[in-house]
């Protein structure tokens, strides 16, 4: 990746906070000028990621849509954990 594309891309990692907190973080990244924001989550946080994505698109942002969704499994220590990446982009 060249450094220009790095500037316009932001990543939000989902943890245990309320979905509205992450939705606010997504909105903030777009307001700072990001063209794409990736929401990443693992395990139980996946539903929070989906909620945060829907809240930010439906309540706060216009002209932003889901560009891509990747689901995969990550090996962690002695177990497999489901993971998701949701790419939001300006239209």
N, C-alpha and C positions, 0 to 999 in steps of 0.2 A: 504494500500500500504506500502511495506517496503521502507526504505530510498534509497535503491539501484535503484529502478525503478523511484523514484522521480528525481534522478540526471540526468537520461538520457532522461527526458521529458521536453519540453519547451512549453510555451503557448504564442502565439502572439494575442493580442487583436486589432481588426481592428477599426479604427476611420475615421477621415476625410482627412488623408494624401493621397498622390498619391500611387497607387498600387505598384510602383517600390520601395518605401520606405519600405513597409512591406515585399516585396520579398527579399530585402536586409537583413532584420531582420531574415527571415527564413534561408537564406543561412548562416548568421553569427552563428545561433544556431547550425546548422549541422556542421559547421567548428569547433565549440567549443566542438564537440563530442557528441551532442545529437543524439539518435537513432530515436526519434520520435519528431515531432513538431506539435502541435495542433494550428490551426488558428480558432479564434472565432470571430463571428460578429453578429450584430443584425440590423434589419430594412434595411435602405438604404445602410448600409455598407456591406451587403451580396455580392453585385456585386463586390465591391472592394476586398473582401476576395477571391472570385473566381478568379479574375484577378491576384491578388498577388500569389495565388497558381499556376496558369498556368505559369506565368512569371518565378517563381523560379524553377519549374520543367523543363520547356522547354528551358530556356535560360542559367541557372546557374548550376543546379544540375544534376549529373548523378548518377544512382543507387538509386534514391528516387522516390517513387510512392505514390499515394493516397491509403491509407490503409482502411479508413473508412470515411463516411460522415453521420452526424446526422443532421436532421432538426427537429425543434420543435418550440413551441410557448411559450413565457415567458409572464407572467402577470406583467405589470408594472403600478403602480398606478391605473388608471381607464381604461387602454386599454391593448390589447394584441399586442405583438411585435414578429414577426417572427425572428428566430435565426438559425444559422448554426455553426456546428463544423466540420472542415475538418482535418483529421489526416493524416499527411505525415510521411512516415517511410522509412528507408533504406531497400533496397531489398537484 
